[in-house]
Each structure stands twice: as C-alpha cells, then as structure tokens.
Amino acid sequence: MSAPERRLLGLLAVHFAFYGVAVTLVGATVPEIIRSFGWTYLDIGAVLAAGSAGYLSGCFSGGVLVRRVGPGRGACCWWAWC
C-alpha cells in the first residue's frame, strides 16, 4: 500500500471515529432533548432519521461529485464552498 493510500485510510478512520463520537453524544442526550423540547420518542426519532438521511445524501452526492470532476478537483470545489 502506498503512502497516499495509507493517508487516505487514516483520514477515513478519523472521520468514522468522529462520526461515531457524535452519534454517541446525540444518543446520550436524547432524554434531555425530549424534556427540553417536550417531544415524544417518535418526534426525536423522526429528527434523527432526517439527519441520517441528510448524511447519506451528502455522502452519495459527494461520491457523484468526485466521480464526475475527479478527486483533485472535487476537493478543490469542497474547500471553495467552506
């Protein structure tokens, strides 16, 4: 495995670790969110499902963008938007 491939795999591992921490923190705060907003478990489930659907659509559209414009140019487009 080349150095760029190892670097990419390392970045992906860090990304998944941060995503896992974020999901864990949201799960730990669900009872407080329900109390604060007066929601039901159905309400919080719908909000979390919508967030997951948004994450999925972002990952999918990012893959389409990279496939169409290329990995280098796709990263440049992303940095320009941020």
Secondary structure, 3 states (H helix, E strand, C coil): CCHHHHHHHHHHHHHHHHHHHHHHHHHHHHHHHHHHHCCCHHHHHHHHHHHHHHHHHHHHHHHHHHHHHCHHHHHHHHHHHC
